[in-house]
Amino acid sequence: MATKPARASSTATEWDRDAALTAARILLEIKAVNFRPEEPYTFTAGWKSPVYIDCRRIIYFPRARAKISDLAVEKIDRHVGYENIEVVAGGETAGIPFAAFIADRMNAPMAYVRKKPKGFGQNALIEGDVPVGKRTLLVEDLTTDGGSKIKFANALRDAGAIVNHTFVVFFYGVFPGAFETLANMDISLHSLCTWWDVLEACKDRPYFSESAMSEVRRFLDNPVAWSAAHGGISSAEEAAARRAAAEG
């Protein structure tokens, strides 16, 4: 039985849809969207994919990063609240610049979370300051299945922060378990756009060949089967096991 890929929430407003298409068009324009079906990308959790988003490219383009940052803050204000975030924390390394852009616009303190401890005590994993008792927004550039957010969120919570929301510029929106993984931790995932928005944006301009787009659609229609057929993992359980082994 095929696993149904995750899609954007049906509660999205007209503003959300417009923001998603704007973000998708920016990613396409700055060539942050990469397509390589003949040599699939392998993600950290073991998924295989013919497509890859390089959100790090955003920081190089001033107007693109300004627009993405403005949309991010508006999204957070609409879905989390204007005064419900006290600290913005970026995940090392790709989340750090986006956390800085967002914190600056929100006039909020910023910290960042390391992947591995450095030093001793509370500050071993968190730089800036430890947001004890503060409602903290975890920021990263993107997420595939939500797995990387768990480690960062746990580090913040272990240090005393309150973490119930995470924001990413791009959410793959196809691999199983992302919402469930975070929901089990009482964390809401907020994103600007997904692969479905990129496909929609591609209708305006021929960014890729029709054959390339057909392969992307095949992947999005059944990403688990596509991954398995190309040498990748085939379940959320395998992804969790690989993450646990890597951290152990």
SULDAQUI-V421818 format. One record per residue. N is the residue number from 1. RES is the residue in three letters. OMEGA is omega in radians with two decimals (NA if undefined). D_FIRST is the distance of its C-alpha to the first C-alpha in whole Angstrom. Layout:
n:N res:RES omega:OMEGA d_first:D_FIRST
n:N res:RES omega:OMEGA d_first:D_FIRST
This chain:
n:1 res:MET omega:-3.10 d_first:0
n:2 res:ALA omega:3.08 d_first:4
n:3 res:THR omega:-3.11 d_first:7
n:4 res:LYS omega:-3.13 d_first:9
n:5 res:PRO omega:3.10 d_first:12
n:6 res:ALA omega:3.09 d_first:15
n:7 res:ARG omega:-3.14 d_first:18
n:8 res:ALA omega:-3.12 d_first:22
n:9 res:SER omega:3.13 d_first:23
n:10 res:SER omega:3.13 d_first:24
n:11 res:THR omega:-3.13 d_first:27
n:12 res:ALA omega:3.13 d_first:28
n:13 res:THR omega:3.08 d_first:32
n:14 res:GLU omega:3.10 d_first:34
n:15 res:TRP omega:3.13 d_first:35
n:16 res:ASP omega:-3.13 d_first:32
n:17 res:ARG omega:3.11 d_first:31
n:18 res:ASP omega:3.14 d_first:34
n:19 res:ALA omega:-3.14 d_first:34
n:20 res:ALA omega:-3.14 d_first:30
n:21 res:LEU omega:3.10 d_first:31
n:22 res:THR omega:3.13 d_first:35
n:23 res:ALA omega:3.14 d_first:33
n:24 res:ALA omega:3.13 d_first:31
n:25 res:ARG omega:3.09 d_first:34
n:26 res:ILE omega:3.14 d_first:36
n:27 res:LEU omega:3.10 d_first:33
n:28 res:LEU omega:-3.09 d_first:33
n:29 res:GLU omega:-3.09 d_first:37
n:30 res:ILE omega:3.09 d_first:38
n:31 res:LYS omega:3.05 d_first:35
n:32 res:ALA omega:3.14 d_first:33
n:33 res:VAL omega:-3.08 d_first:30
n:34 res:ASN omega:-3.07 d_first:29
n:35 res:PHE omega:-3.09 d_first:27
n:36 res:ARG omega:-3.08 d_first:27
n:37 res:PRO omega:-3.10 d_first:24
n:38 res:GLU omega:3.10 d_first:26
n:39 res:GLU omega:-2.99 d_first:26
n:40 res:PRO omega:3.06 d_first:23
n:41 res:TYR omega:3.06 d_first:24
n:42 res:THR omega:-3.14 d_first:23
n:43 res:PHE omega:-3.06 d_first:23
n:44 res:THR omega:-3.10 d_first:25
n:45 res:ALA omega:3.11 d_first:22
n:46 res:GLY omega:3.09 d_first:21
n:47 res:TRP omega:3.00 d_first:18
n:48 res:LYS omega:-3.10 d_first:19
n:49 res:SER omega:3.07 d_first:20
n:50 res:PRO omega:-3.06 d_first:22
n:51 res:VAL omega:-3.10 d_first:24
n:52 res:TYR omega:3.10 d_first:26
n:53 res:ILE omega:3.12 d_first:28
n:54 res:ASP omega:-3.11 d_first:31
n:55 res:CYS omega:3.13 d_first:33
n:56 res:ARG omega:3.13 d_first:36
n:57 res:ARG omega:-3.09 d_first:37
n:58 res:ILE omega:-3.03 d_first:38
n:59 res:ILE omega:-3.11 d_first:41
n:60 res:TYR omega:-3.03 d_first:43
n:61 res:PHE omega:-3.02 d_first:43
n:62 res:PRO omega:-3.09 d_first:45
n:63 res:ARG omega:3.11 d_first:45
n:64 res:ALA omega:-3.10 d_first:41
n:65 res:ARG omega:3.11 d_first:41
n:66 res:ALA omega:-3.13 d_first:43
n:67 res:LYS omega:3.11 d_first:41
n:68 res:ILE omega:-3.13 d_first:38
n:69 res:SER omega:3.10 d_first:40
n:70 res:ASP omega:3.12 d_first:41
n:71 res:LEU omega:3.14 d_first:38
n:72 res:ALA omega:-3.11 d_first:36
n:73 res:VAL omega:3.11 d_first:39
n:74 res:GLU omega:3.11 d_first:39
n:75 res:LYS omega:-3.14 d_first:35
n:76 res:ILE omega:3.13 d_first:36
n:77 res:ASP omega:-3.09 d_first:39
n:78 res:ARG omega:-3.00 d_first:37
n:79 res:HIS omega:3.12 d_first:34
n:80 res:VAL omega:-3.14 d_first:36
n:81 res:GLY omega:-3.10 d_first:39
n:82 res:TYR omega:-3.07 d_first:43
n:83 res:GLU omega:-3.11 d_first:44
n:84 res:ASN omega:3.10 d_first:41
n:85 res:ILE omega:-3.13 d_first:41
n:86 res:GLU omega:-3.12 d_first:44
n:87 res:VAL omega:3.05 d_first:43
n:88 res:VAL omega:-3.11 d_first:40
n:89 res:ALA omega:3.12 d_first:39
n:90 res:GLY omega:3.05 d_first:37
n:91 res:GLY omega:3.12 d_first:35
n:92 res:GLU omega:-0.11 d_first:37
n:93 res:THR omega:-3.00 d_first:37
n:94 res:ALA omega:-3.13 d_first:35
n:95 res:GLY omega:-3.04 d_first:35
n:96 res:ILE omega:-3.13 d_first:39
n:97 res:PRO omega:-3.13 d_first:41
n:98 res:PHE omega:3.05 d_first:38
n:99 res:ALA omega:3.13 d_first:39
n:100 res:ALA omega:3.13 d_first:43
n:101 res:PHE omega:-3.10 d_first:43
n:102 res:ILE omega:-3.14 d_first:41
n:103 res:ALA omega:3.14 d_first:43
n:104 res:ASP omega:-3.14 d_first:46
n:105 res:ARG omega:3.14 d_first:45
n:106 res:MET omega:-3.09 d_first:45
n:107 res:ASN omega:-3.08 d_first:48
n:108 res:ALA omega:3.03 d_first:46
n:109 res:PRO omega:3.14 d_first:47
n:110 res:MET omega:3.02 d_first:44
n:111 res:ALA omega:2.96 d_first:43
n:112 res:TYR omega:-3.04 d_first:41
n:113 res:VAL omega:3.11 d_first:39
n:114 res:ARG omega:3.04 d_first:39
n:115 res:LYS omega:3.13 d_first:36
n:116 res:LYS omega:-3.12 d_first:38
n:117 res:PRO omega:3.03 d_first:41
n:118 res:LYS omega:-3.08 d_first:45
n:119 res:GLY omega:-3.02 d_first:48
n:120 res:PHE omega:3.04 d_first:48
n:121 res:GLY omega:-3.08 d_first:48
n:122 res:GLN omega:-3.06 d_first:46
n:123 res:ASN omega:-3.11 d_first:46
n:124 res:ALA omega:-3.11 d_first:45
n:125 res:LEU omega:-3.03 d_first:41
n:126 res:ILE omega:3.10 d_first:42
n:127 res:GLU omega:-3.08 d_first:45
n:128 res:GLY omega:2.96 d_first:47
n:129 res:ASP omega:-3.13 d_first:48
n:130 res:VAL omega:-3.05 d_first:45
n:131 res:PRO omega:-3.10 d_first:44
n:132 res:VAL omega:3.11 d_first:45
n:133 res:GLY omega:-3.10 d_first:44
n:134 res:LYS omega:3.07 d_first:43
n:135 res:ARG omega:-2.93 d_first:40
n:136 res:THR omega:3.07 d_first:39
n:137 res:LEU omega:3.07 d_first:36
n:138 res:LEU omega:-3.09 d_first:34
n:139 res:VAL omega:2.97 d_first:34
n:140 res:GLU omega:-3.11 d_first:32
n:141 res:ASP omega:-3.12 d_first:32
n:142 res:LEU omega:3.00 d_first:28
n:143 res:THR omega:3.07 d_first:25
n:144 res:THR omega:-3.13 d_first:21
n:145 res:ASP omega:3.07 d_first:20
n:146 res:GLY omega:-3.03 d_first:23
n:147 res:GLY omega:-3.07 d_first:24
n:148 res:SER omega:-3.12 d_first:27
n:149 res:LYS omega:-3.07 d_first:28
n:150 res:ILE omega:-3.09 d_first:28
n:151 res:LYS omega:3.14 d_first:31
n:152 res:PHE omega:-3.13 d_first:33
n:153 res:ALA omega:3.12 d_first:33
n:154 res:ASN omega:3.12 d_first:33
n:155 res:ALA omega:3.12 d_first:36
n:156 res:LEU omega:-3.14 d_first:38
n:157 res:ARG omega:3.12 d_first:37
n:158 res:ASP omega:3.13 d_first:39
n:159 res:ALA omega:3.07 d_first:42
n:160 res:GLY omega:3.13 d_first:42
n:161 res:ALA omega:3.04 d_first:40
n:162 res:ILE omega:-3.07 d_first:38
n:163 res:VAL omega:3.11 d_first:35
n:164 res:ASN omega:-3.12 d_first:33
n:165 res:HIS omega:3.01 d_first:32
n:166 res:THR omega:-3.12 d_first:31
n:167 res:PHE omega:3.02 d_first:31
n:168 res:VAL omega:3.06 d_first:30
n:169 res:VAL omega:-3.05 d_first:31
n:170 res:PHE omega:3.07 d_first:27
n:171 res:PHE omega:-3.10 d_first:24
n:172 res:TYR omega:3.02 d_first:21
n:173 res:GLY omega:-3.11 d_first:19
n:174 res:VAL omega:-3.07 d_first:16
n:175 res:PHE omega:-3.08 d_first:15
n:176 res:PRO omega:2.96 d_first:13
n:177 res:GLY omega:-3.03 d_first:16
n:178 res:ALA omega:-3.12 d_first:19
n:179 res:PHE omega:-3.12 d_first:20
n:180 res:GLU omega:-3.14 d_first:19
n:181 res:THR omega:-3.11 d_first:21
n:182 res:LEU omega:3.13 d_first:24
n:183 res:ALA omega:3.11 d_first:24
n:184 res:ASN omega:3.09 d_first:24
n:185 res:MET omega:-3.10 d_first:27
n:186 res:ASP omega:3.10 d_first:29
n:187 res:ILE omega:3.10 d_first:29
n:188 res:SER omega:3.13 d_first:28
n:189 res:LEU omega:3.10 d_first:27
n:190 res:HIS omega:-3.13 d_first:29
n:191 res:SER omega:3.08 d_first:28
n:192 res:LEU omega:-3.08 d_first:30
n:193 res:CYS omega:-3.12 d_first:27
n:194 res:THR omega:3.09 d_first:24
n:195 res:TRP omega:3.12 d_first:23
n:196 res:TRP omega:3.10 d_first:22
n:197 res:ASP omega:3.09 d_first:26
n:198 res:VAL omega:3.09 d_first:27
n:199 res:LEU omega:3.12 d_first:25
n:200 res:GLU omega:3.14 d_first:27
n:201 res:ALA omega:-3.14 d_first:30
n:202 res:CYS omega:3.10 d_first:30
n:203 res:LYS omega:-3.10 d_first:30
n:204 res:ASP omega:-3.10 d_first:34
n:205 res:ARG omega:-3.14 d_first:35
n:206 res:PRO omega:-3.13 d_first:33
n:207 res:TYR omega:-3.13 d_first:33
n:208 res:PHE omega:3.10 d_first:31
n:209 res:SER omega:3.14 d_first:30
n:210 res:GLU omega:3.11 d_first:28
n:211 res:SER omega:3.10 d_first:26
n:212 res:ALA omega:-3.14 d_first:26
n:213 res:MET omega:3.12 d_first:24
n:214 res:SER omega:3.12 d_first:22
n:215 res:GLU omega:3.07 d_first:21
n:216 res:VAL omega:3.13 d_first:20
n:217 res:ARG omega:3.10 d_first:18
n:218 res:ARG omega:3.11 d_first:16
n:219 res:PHE omega:-3.09 d_first:16
n:220 res:LEU omega:3.13 d_first:16
n:221 res:ASP omega:3.11 d_first:13
n:222 res:ASN omega:-3.06 d_first:10
n:223 res:PRO omega:-3.13 d_first:13
n:224 res:VAL omega:3.13 d_first:11
n:225 res:ALA omega:3.13 d_first:10
n:226 res:TRP omega:3.13 d_first:13
n:227 res:SER omega:-3.11 d_first:15
n:228 res:ALA omega:-3.12 d_first:14
n:229 res:ALA omega:-3.11 d_first:15
n:230 res:HIS omega:3.02 d_first:18
n:231 res:GLY omega:3.13 d_first:19
n:232 res:GLY omega:3.13 d_first:18
n:233 res:ILE omega:-3.05 d_first:16
n:234 res:SER omega:3.12 d_first:12
n:235 res:SER omega:3.08 d_first:12
n:236 res:ALA omega:3.13 d_first:14
n:237 res:GLU omega:3.09 d_first:16
n:238 res:GLU omega:3.13 d_first:17
n:239 res:ALA omega:3.14 d_first:19
n:240 res:ALA omega:-3.13 d_first:20
n:241 res:ALA omega:3.13 d_first:22
n:242 res:ARG omega:3.11 d_first:23
n:243 res:ARG omega:-3.13 d_first:25
n:244 res:ALA omega:3.14 d_first:26
n:245 res:ALA omega:-3.13 d_first:27
n:246 res:ALA omega:-3.12 d_first:29
n:247 res:GLU omega:-3.10 d_first:31
n:248 res:GLY omega:NA d_first:32
